[in-house]
């Protein structure tokens, strides 16, 4: 049996082409950082591959694809790489030359994915350092092994980088610091200094929040004022305001390690909730906001977010989105008064406040309450305020000072120090008890009994300390509110329209509806409780907003009486006919 050999065409780099056709060759270059040395390496790669391809008579230059300063762990952000793959799929490239597998990709799955994709299109990739051509079968087996090694190298480097960053954070160095509104960061000295122009915005946000405004309203105010965001944007969001209020940098502290990298391949960052170490540095830099103000604002934020919290708060001016949220109470059932929109989306849209039980659980749960227009509450407050301030004879400032004199001033400092000393003694005695147990001086039963007793006493003293601190804080808050009120209205003689800041500075509680001593119910009576145990009542039945409603009710009653009269007459007629 004779076998005839049929000569094949010329092979170049294991890619089959005809002898009269050149191979379209491109090169891919990449460096992982934008440092000076890396950029020099990048430029060298580009020049080297340009000369290599153009000097080979069997090659046709298909271009250089280069990504400077881009990580190889993911291909999504590598624009030149993605353009090269697209060109190869369209038949513009026959062979891709690259320095090594790690230059092409350090993710095994990505490497094999693109190698196989291009192999189907009969496009070869040549890795110079590993001397692999992807069109050969033995090449893919070796490629899998070497890609895995490259990926492992990335993970090892990532672990080393993590250790280095942790050591920096332990030394108190800022790591991965982005621009922070209100501060200037010197990258040479690594020092934070206050930017006074931006710091004014930060102080404005904290002051408005203390007055009871929510994040939405503060964001709206800043947007309307045309103040730029930290990224030079025109629109502020409530989440941005919330982030500023929670940012510990504004009180002079720093927390490092707030986020961590989930894995070095996806580079996905997660919020650190205890999975990794974090580092707290107190008094790291000059604060923009004093600690007391920062703590108070964050305490308000926590109370607003607490599930199931009652809207009214006797201890402060905790409000939500609207001026009357959290201070209005039903005078009949004692429940919350909530806001409701009427005729939503129409030109007749209005806002009313009504008992939550009546709205959610039915009329029978609180049948005597009525819906009060928001404009009525505002107008009634205006009248009550001017009545109390008595602007014709006593100015507003005198009224506020009178409130201040009636406010109970509490100073528990001495008692708190005594209890703290007592608590320290108990903790020390508990420690001595544990030492005795370790030295086997006392029995197990005696130790357990005494340990439980110490724990109970320590808990009891700590509860008393917290109670005294709360009382003192509430007293200080009331005084601060009145002082702020004084500062804000020194030039104001009377309130001629509703002012939210004034309202939240002087009002402790609003009761809608009333039952007198004889049991008579008046759903139109609104009671405003001012700071300093001052109460003013306003009957809003005669207000224009209720005039139409009262007329309609009267007409309904007239119609009802007429129908009843007709029914009675008809009933009498039927009875007479029957007889």
FITORFI-683319 format. One record per residue (C-alpha): x, y, z; residue number from 1. Coordinates in pm, 1 decimal. Each point is the difference from the previous one (the first is absolute). Example, Ala and Ser with C-alpha at 12.3 -4.5 7.8 and 13.67 -1.06 7.14 Angstrom:
         px         py         pz   dofi
     1230.0     -450.0      780.0      1
      137.0      344.0      -66.0      2
This chain:
         px         py         pz   dofi
        0.0        0.0        0.0      1
      148.2      328.5     -112.6      2
      -72.7      320.5      191.4      3
       29.2      330.6     -181.9      4
       88.1      303.0      207.4      5
     -190.3      320.4      -78.0      6
      211.2      297.6       99.3      7
     -166.6      251.9      231.6      8
       14.9      377.4      -22.5      9
      255.8      206.8      181.4     10
      -54.4       15.0      381.2     11
       78.1      312.7      187.9     12
      -25.8      -13.0      380.4     13
     -212.2     -318.7      -34.3     14
     -265.5      197.1     -189.3     15
      -81.9     -141.9     -341.5     16
       15.1      256.6     -278.7     17
       68.9       -5.1     -369.4     18
      352.9       74.2     -113.2     19
      -96.5      324.7     -166.7     20
     -200.6      134.9      296.1     21
      143.4      182.5      298.7     22
     -112.2      -58.3      357.8     23
     -184.3      294.6      158.8     24
      184.3       41.2      330.1     25
      -80.3      226.8      294.6     26
      160.6       41.7      342.1     27
     -154.7       58.3      339.1     28
      188.2      198.0      267.2     29
     -101.1       86.1      355.0     30
      144.4      116.5      329.7     31
     -192.2      -16.4      328.2     32
       86.5      342.4      147.2     33
       72.5      348.8     -126.7     34
      331.9       44.6      182.1     35
      299.3      138.4     -190.3     36
      182.0     -336.1      -22.8     37
     -311.3     -181.2     -115.6     38
      -71.2      261.9     -267.1     39
      357.4      -37.1     -129.4     40
      -59.6     -376.2      -24.3     41
     -326.2       66.4     -183.3     42
      168.4      226.9     -256.7     43
      275.5     -256.4      -52.2     44
     -256.2     -274.8      -65.6     45
     -178.9      214.5     -259.9     46
      323.2       85.0     -188.1     47
      133.7     -354.3       19.2     48
     -312.2     -163.9     -143.0     49
      -39.8      263.5     -270.8     50
      353.3      -71.6     -124.8     51
      -42.3     -378.0       38.6     52
     -315.8      -16.0     -212.4     53
      107.0      249.1     -265.8     54
      341.5     -167.4      -46.4     55
     -150.0     -343.4      -76.3     56
      -73.0      -40.5     -372.9     57
     -269.9     -261.0       74.2     58
     -187.9      237.7      231.1     59
     -246.0      271.7      -86.6     60
      -14.6      264.6      276.2     61
     -352.7       -6.2      151.3     62
       69.2      249.8      276.7     63
      108.2       32.5      362.0     64
     -267.2      -24.7      267.8     65
      118.3      145.7      328.2     66
     -160.2       64.7      342.8     67
      225.8      213.1      223.4     68
      -45.3      -12.1      380.4     69
     -287.5     -253.4       -2.1     70
      -30.1     -308.9      220.6     71
       -9.6     -333.3     -179.2     72
     -227.2     -179.3      244.5     73
     -309.3      110.0     -190.8     74
      -49.9       75.1     -368.0     75
     -309.7      222.3       33.8     76
      194.1      325.7       42.2     77
      269.4      -79.6     -258.8     78
     -125.9      191.7     -303.9     79
      287.5      -86.5     -234.7     80
      -19.3     -368.0       93.8     81
     -372.7      -11.1      -77.5     82
       54.8      184.6     -330.2     83
      268.8     -254.8      -95.1     84
     -232.1     -295.6       70.0     85
     -275.3      163.7     -210.2     86
      241.8       60.1     -290.6     87
      127.0     -359.0       19.2     88
     -356.8     -134.8      -15.1     89
      -62.1      213.6     -308.5     90
      301.7     -155.0     -179.2     91
      231.3      300.1       26.2     92
      262.0     -200.3      198.3     93
      149.0     -348.6      -55.5     94
      262.3       -1.5      275.9     95
       31.0      187.4      331.7     96
      341.3       27.7      163.9     97
       28.2       85.9      368.0     98
      281.9      -13.2      254.5     99
     -152.2     -251.6      244.7    100
     -318.9     -152.2      133.6    101
        6.0      246.7      290.1    102
        5.2      292.4     -249.6    103
     -300.8     -146.5     -183.0    104
     -208.5      -84.4      310.9    105
       59.9     -128.0      353.3    106
     -340.4     -161.9       27.7    107
        5.2     -364.2     -114.4    108
     -362.8        1.8     -110.8    109
       43.3      319.0     -205.2    110
      319.7     -130.2     -161.2    111
     -157.4     -327.8     -112.3    112
     -322.6      173.1     -102.4    113
      171.8      235.0     -246.5    114
      252.0     -259.2     -118.5    115
     -278.2     -243.6      -94.2    116
     -214.4      274.3     -148.7    117
      283.2      110.7     -231.7    118
      100.7     -360.1      -74.8    119
     -347.0      -58.3     -146.8    120
       65.8      297.1     -229.3    121
      339.2     -155.5      -92.2    122
      185.0      285.1      174.7    123
      319.7      -91.6      183.7    124
      152.2      157.2      311.2    125
      373.1      -28.6       60.5    126
      130.5       41.5      355.3    127
      372.5       72.7      -32.1    128
      128.6      -73.3      351.1    129
     -187.7     -332.7       26.0    130
       63.5      -82.1     -370.2    131
     -363.9     -104.9      -48.1    132
     -204.9       17.1     -318.7    133
     -368.0      -46.7       72.3    134
      -83.3     -180.8     -325.1    135
      192.5     -310.5      108.8    136
     -172.6     -259.1      223.1    137
      290.6      -29.7      239.8    138
       -1.7      376.7       31.9    139
     -345.1        9.8      164.9    140
       95.2     -254.3      265.6    141
      308.7      196.3       92.2    142
     -194.2      325.4      -21.1    143
     -250.4     -120.9      262.2    144
      279.1      -82.3      243.1    145
      189.6      324.0      -56.1    146
     -317.9      213.3       19.3    147
      -79.2     -154.2      336.5    148
      350.3       84.0      115.5    149
      -45.9      360.0     -120.5    150
     -332.2       27.2      186.9    151
      157.6     -137.8      316.4    152
      272.4      259.6      -35.0    153
     -266.2      275.7       -5.8    154
     -159.9     -138.5      316.0    155
      337.1      -17.5      175.9    156
       82.2      357.2     -100.3    157
     -343.8      108.5      120.6    158
       62.2     -155.9      341.4    159
      336.3      174.4       25.7    160
     -155.3      334.6      -98.8    161
     -271.5      -53.2      264.1    162
      262.7      -57.8      268.1    163
      184.9      313.7     -107.0    164
     -317.2      210.2       13.8    165
      -87.5     -136.1      344.5    166
      345.6       93.4      127.7    167
      -51.0      353.8     -134.6    168
     -340.2       25.7      169.6    169
      147.9     -124.6      327.5    170
      250.0      285.7      -23.7    171
     -290.3      242.8      -47.0    172
       63.7       77.7     -368.5    173
     -300.9       84.7     -219.1    174
      -48.9     -271.5     -261.7    175
     -208.1       43.8     -314.9    176
     -114.6      347.3      102.9    177
     -244.6      168.2     -238.6    178
      -98.1      367.3        3.9    179
     -201.0       95.9      306.3    180
     -218.4      313.1      -13.0    181
      131.4      252.0      249.8    182
      357.7     -126.8        3.9    183
      311.9       32.7     -211.5    184
      236.3     -300.9       -9.4    185
      371.3       53.6      -60.5    186
      126.6     -316.2     -169.0    187
      361.2       88.4       81.7    188
      -33.5       63.9      374.1    189
     -316.4     -217.4       27.8    190
     -166.8      264.6      215.2    191
     -368.3      102.0        2.2    192
      -67.6      373.3       29.6    193
     -332.9      186.5        7.4    194
     -124.9      163.5     -320.5    195
     -193.2      291.0      153.2    196
     -227.3       61.2     -301.1    197
     -113.7     -363.5       -9.1    198
       -9.2      -21.5      380.3    199
     -281.8      259.9       -1.1    200
     -214.9     -248.9     -194.2    201
       73.1     -274.8      254.9    202
      -93.1      224.4      293.7    203
     -319.1      105.1     -179.4    204
     -100.8     -367.1      -50.1    205
       55.4      -90.7      367.1    206
     -178.3      312.6      128.4    207
     -304.0      -57.5     -222.1    208
      -15.1     -363.9      105.0    209
        4.3      101.0      366.9    210
     -294.4      231.1      -66.4    211
     -198.8     -305.5     -110.2    212
       28.7        8.3     -379.4    213
       37.5     -336.7     -170.0    214
      266.5      -95.0     -255.3    215
     -246.6       48.0     -289.7    216
      -79.0      358.9       94.3    217
      364.1       93.7       63.4    218
       96.9     -145.5     -338.6    219
     -279.2      198.1     -163.9    220
      114.7      323.5      169.2    221
      362.2      -44.6     -111.6    222
     -110.9      -77.7     -355.4    223
     -223.5      309.2      -12.0    224
      284.5      216.4      135.4    225
      220.6     -118.0     -289.1    226
      268.1     -144.6      228.4    227
      224.8     -254.0     -173.7    228
       50.4     -353.9      130.1    229
      342.0     -147.9       75.6    230
        9.6     -128.8     -360.5    231
     -100.7      343.4     -131.9    232
     -355.6     -119.0      -69.2    233
     -307.8      221.7        8.4    234
     -241.3     -237.3      177.6    235
       27.0     -118.3      360.5    236
     -156.1     -327.2      114.0    237
     -128.4     -106.6      341.7    238
      253.5     -286.8        5.6    239
      284.7      251.4      -41.3    240
     -129.3      205.0      295.1    241
      -38.6     -316.4      209.3    242
      355.7     -105.8      -86.6    243
      135.5      339.2      109.3    244
     -183.7      -14.4      334.2    245
      133.4     -352.6       68.7    246
      356.9       82.3     -109.1    247
      222.3       -7.1      308.7    248
      265.3      214.0     -172.1    249
     -204.8      312.3       72.8    250
       52.7      -42.3      376.1    251
      374.4      -55.1      -51.1    252
       11.7     -382.2        8.2    253
       83.0     -255.5     -268.4    254
     -109.1     -361.1      -49.4    255
      225.9     -194.3     -237.9    256
     -105.5     -325.6     -164.4    257
     -368.8       80.3      -51.4    258
       -2.6     -221.7     -310.3    259
      195.6     -303.3     -117.4    260
       62.4     -182.8     -329.3    261
     -202.4     -319.2      -23.0    262
      247.7     -166.7     -238.8    263
      286.2      122.9     -221.6    264
     -158.2     -124.9     -323.8    265
     -336.5      177.6        1.7    266
      143.8      284.5      215.9    267
     -346.5       37.8      151.7    268
        8.5      212.3      314.8    269
     -233.6      -62.4      292.0    270
      -93.3      200.6      308.4    271
      201.5     -125.1      294.0    272
     -245.2     -125.6      262.7    273
      260.6     -178.0      207.8    274
      133.9     -237.0     -266.6    275
      336.7      184.1       -1.0    276
      188.7      212.2      253.4    277
      -76.3      373.2        6.0    278
      197.9      275.3      174.1    279
     -133.6      298.4      197.6    280
      211.9      312.1       57.4    281
     -139.2      263.2      235.8    282
       93.5      368.9      -42.9    283
      180.5      -76.5     -325.1    284
      -49.9      349.0     -143.1    285
     -172.5      333.3       66.2    286
     -380.5      -45.1       22.1    287
     -258.5      208.0     -186.5    288
     -284.3     -104.0      233.8    289
       30.1      -28.7      378.4    290
      -54.4     -348.0      148.1    291
     -320.2       91.7      184.0    292
     -167.3      123.0     -321.0    293
      122.1     -301.2     -200.2    294
     -119.5     -245.2      266.6    295
     -338.2      171.7       27.9    296
      -59.2       -7.5     -376.6    297
       88.6     -369.5      -20.8    298
     -220.8      -75.6      299.9    299
     -288.4      171.7     -182.4    300
       71.6     -206.3     -310.7    301
       -4.1     -325.8      197.4    302
     -331.7       89.1      165.1    303
     -157.1       82.7     -335.0    304
      102.4     -336.5     -140.8    305
      -96.1     -209.3      301.6    306
     -280.5     -243.3     -101.3    307
     -329.5       51.9      181.4    308
      107.4      326.9      167.3    309
     -287.1      226.7       96.2    310
        3.9      319.6     -206.0    311
      -30.5      229.6      303.5    312
      312.1       52.0      206.5    313
      -19.6      173.9      336.1    314
      374.8       47.3       21.7    315
       73.6      207.0     -305.7    316
     -105.9      124.0     -339.0    317
       27.6     -331.6     -179.4    318
     -205.2       38.5     -314.6    319
      -11.8     -168.0     -331.9    320
      -77.6      153.7     -332.8    321
     -266.4      253.2      100.3    322
      -17.2      271.0      265.4    323
     -289.3     -161.7      192.8    324
      130.8     -358.3      -15.3    325
       70.2     -145.4      341.2    326
     -155.9      276.8      211.8    327
     -374.5      -36.3      -69.6    328
     -218.1     -218.3      224.1    329
     -370.1      -87.2      -13.8    330
     -191.1      162.6      288.4    331
     -255.6     -284.8        8.0    332
      199.5     -326.6      -15.3    333
      356.3      125.8       60.1    334
      121.3     -153.2     -327.2    335
      223.7      148.0     -268.1    336
     -120.1      260.9     -246.1    337
      130.1      -71.3     -351.0    338
        4.3      184.2     -331.0    339
     -233.9      -97.5     -283.8    340
      -26.8      131.4     -356.3    341
     -345.9       81.4     -136.4    342
      -88.6       19.1     -371.0    343
      355.6     -102.1      -88.7    344
      119.8      101.8     -344.1    345
     -281.9      250.9      -58.9    346
      -18.1      377.9       28.6    347
     -198.3      -50.3      322.9    348
      285.0     -194.3      172.0    349
       25.4       83.5      370.4    350
      168.6     -144.6      308.5    351
     -186.3      -85.0      318.4    352
       95.8     -143.8      339.7    353
     -216.9     -266.5      162.8    354
       12.1     -269.3      269.1    355
      194.6     -303.8     -123.5    356
     -237.6     -245.5      171.9    357
     -298.0      155.5     -179.6    358
      175.5      -23.8     -337.9    359
      148.0     -349.6       30.8    360
     -233.4     -189.6      233.5    361
     -333.6      155.9      -83.1    362
     -225.5      280.6      123.3    363
     -123.9     -203.0      297.6    364
      348.4        2.5      161.8    365
       -6.3      383.0       32.5    366
     -336.6      135.7     -124.0    367
       29.4      354.7      135.1    368
      313.2      120.3     -180.7    369
      -12.7      198.5     -323.4    370
      253.8       79.9     -271.8    371
      172.9      335.4       58.2    372
      146.2      183.1     -298.1    373
      375.1       61.6       21.0    374
      -61.1      366.8      -77.9    375
     -233.6       17.3      302.7    376
      269.5     -137.7      231.6    377
      246.9      256.5     -136.4    378
     -241.9      293.2       33.6    379
     -105.6     -107.6      351.7    380
      364.2      -17.5      111.7    381
       61.3      348.8     -137.3    382
     -287.3      140.6      206.3    383
       97.8     -191.1      314.8    384
      363.9      107.5      -24.7    385
      -89.3      367.2      -38.3    386
     -244.3      -29.0      290.0    387
      263.2     -149.4      232.4    388
      277.4      234.1     -111.5    389
     -243.6      294.7       37.7    390
      201.0      202.7     -251.5    391
     -180.9      324.9       85.9    392
      143.2       13.6      351.0    393
      254.4     -278.8       42.1    394
      236.8      -81.8     -283.6    395
       74.6     -352.1     -120.5    396
      342.9       -1.7      163.0    397
     -152.7       69.6      342.7    398
     -241.6     -285.5      -51.7    399
      285.3     -237.2      -86.4    400
      196.6      112.5      306.4    401
     -308.5      -60.6      212.9    402
      -14.5     -355.4     -142.1    403
      367.5      -39.0       83.0    404
      -54.8      102.9      362.0    405
     -277.9     -259.0       35.6    406
      210.3     -279.8     -149.9    407
      135.2     -236.3      262.4    408
      381.5        3.6        4.9    409
      143.3     -335.5      101.1    410
      364.3      -53.4       95.0    411
       69.8     -361.0       92.6    412
      377.2       21.4      -50.5    413
       93.2      -62.3      362.6    414
     -237.0     -294.9       41.2    415
      110.9     -151.1     -330.8    416
      366.4       16.3      108.1    417
      -87.2     -166.9      331.5    418
     -185.2     -282.7     -175.5    419
      277.9      -44.3     -254.4    420
      249.8      -35.2      285.8    421
     -231.9     -254.3      164.8    422
      -26.1     -190.9     -328.0    423
      382.6       -5.4      -35.6    424
       30.7     -143.0      352.7    425
     -250.9     -274.2      -82.4    426
      184.2      -88.6     -321.5    427
      330.6      -16.2      191.3    428
     -156.4     -222.0      268.3    429
     -141.3     -225.4     -271.2    430
      350.5      -29.6     -145.8    431
      139.7      -93.6      341.9    432
     -272.2     -262.0       30.3    433
      104.8     -155.1     -330.1    434
      363.6       -3.1      114.5    435
     -105.0     -181.1      317.9    436
     -184.5     -256.1     -210.4    437
      306.2      -59.6     -218.9    438
      214.9      -47.6      313.2    439
     -268.6     -237.5      135.5    440
      -39.1      210.2      316.7    441
     -382.7      -17.3      -17.7    442
     -233.2     -282.0     -104.4    443
     -188.7      -17.7     -329.2    444
     -338.7       60.2      168.9    445
      121.0      303.4      196.1    446
      160.5      143.3     -312.1    447
     -319.1      -37.3     -207.8    448
     -219.1      158.3      269.4    449
      230.6      300.5       54.4    450
       68.0       44.1     -372.3    451
     -374.9       22.8      -76.4    452
      -44.2      249.0      286.3    453
      283.0      220.6     -132.5    454
     -147.1      -11.3     -349.8    455
     -342.9      107.0      129.0    456
      146.2      287.5      204.2    457
      215.4      122.6     -290.0    458
     -299.5       -9.8     -234.9    459
     -216.1      185.3      253.5    460
      260.5      278.1       48.7    461
       52.9       33.7     -377.0    462
     -375.1       34.9      -52.7    463
      -11.4      277.4      262.6    464
      293.1      177.9     -167.6    465
     -171.4      -16.5     -340.5    466
     -323.8      131.2      149.5    467
      175.5      300.8      158.6    468
      189.3       72.0     -322.0    469
     -325.7       -8.7     -199.2    470
     -166.7      242.8      242.8    471
      293.6      238.2      -24.4    472
        9.7      -27.9     -378.5    473
     -374.0       73.6      -27.7    474
       39.8      307.4      219.4    475
      295.7      124.6     -206.2    476
     -190.6      -64.1     -323.2    477
     -296.8      206.0      115.3    478
      226.9      289.9       94.4    479
      193.4      -25.5     -326.9    480
     -325.2        2.0     -198.3    481
     -120.4      317.1      167.8    482
      339.4      168.9      -46.7    483
       -1.0      -91.8     -369.2    484
     -352.5      130.4      -21.3    485
      117.7      328.8      152.4    486
      287.0       25.4     -249.6    487
     -228.6      -62.9     -296.4    488
     -269.8      256.7       83.6    489
      181.5      290.7      165.3    490
     -111.4      230.2     -280.5    491
     -349.7     -147.2      -24.0    492
     -288.3      171.7      177.8    493
     -284.1     -232.6      -97.9    494
      -80.7     -300.2     -214.4    495
     -202.2      113.2     -302.9    496
       19.1     -339.4     -172.5    497
       83.4     -356.1       97.0    498
      371.5      -46.8       68.8    499
      113.3     -359.6       40.5    500
      317.3       90.2      188.3    501
     -191.2      211.7      250.7    502
     -264.0     -271.7       43.5    503
      255.5     -273.3       71.9    504
      196.2      226.4      233.7    505
     -287.7       73.8      239.5    506
     -260.5     -276.7      -30.8    507
       18.6     -316.2      208.4    508
     -335.1     -154.4      -93.3    509
     -321.2       58.3     -198.7    510
     -329.8     -159.8      109.7    511
     -281.3      -12.4     -255.0    512
     -347.4      -39.7      148.0    513
     -111.9       36.3      361.1    514
     -240.8     -132.7      262.5    515
      -92.1      242.8      279.4    516
      -80.4      -82.0      364.1    517
     -369.8      -42.2      -79.0    518
       75.3     -249.5     -276.3    519
      -72.0      235.2     -291.9    520
      211.0      -81.1     -306.4    521
      144.4      261.6     -231.8    522
      194.8     -140.4     -299.1    523
       84.4      356.8     -115.3    524
      195.0       99.7      312.1    525
      378.7       -1.2      -48.0    526
      234.3       27.0      299.5    527
      357.9      121.1      -51.7    528
      241.7      -85.9      283.1    529
      294.0      242.4        3.6    530
      336.2      -37.1      171.4    531
      -31.8      115.4      361.2    532
     -334.5     -171.7       72.9    533
     -202.7      257.8     -191.8    534
     -321.6     -120.3     -167.8    535
     -214.1      188.5     -251.7    536
     -326.2     -129.9     -144.7    537
     -148.8      102.8     -333.9    538
     -348.5      -94.2     -125.1    539
       25.5      -26.9     -379.6    540
     -366.1      -70.7      -70.6    541
      -49.3      349.8     -141.4    542
      301.0      -20.5     -232.3    543
      -83.9       38.6     -373.2    544
      131.5     -350.7      -75.4    545
     -280.3     -145.6      211.4    546
     -277.2      237.1     -110.0    547
      -86.9     -197.6     -313.2    548
       30.1     -331.2      185.3    549
     -238.3      120.6      276.2    550
     -249.2      128.5     -258.5    551
       11.1     -335.6     -177.7    552
      -57.9     -184.0      327.6    553
     -293.4      225.7       80.0    554
     -147.6      -65.7     -345.5    555
       45.1     -373.3       46.9    556
     -180.7       19.7      332.1    557
     -283.5      202.7     -162.0    558
      -33.0     -255.3     -281.7    559
        4.5     -282.4      251.7    560
     -276.1      166.8      206.4    561
     -209.4       62.2     -312.6    562
       36.2     -365.5     -107.8    563
      -95.7     -118.0      346.8    564
     -301.3      233.8       -2.7    565
     -113.6     -130.1     -338.5    566
       44.8     -359.7      110.6    567
     -205.0       65.5      313.9    568
     -279.1      160.5     -204.6    569
        5.0     -290.6     -248.4    570
      -11.7     -246.4      286.4    571
     -301.5      181.2      153.0    572
     -181.3       -2.8     -337.6    573
       56.1     -372.3      -42.9    574
     -128.3      -65.7      351.9    575
     -317.3      207.7      -64.5    576
      -71.2     -187.6     -327.1    577
       46.1     -335.0      165.8    578
     -257.7       93.3      262.4    579
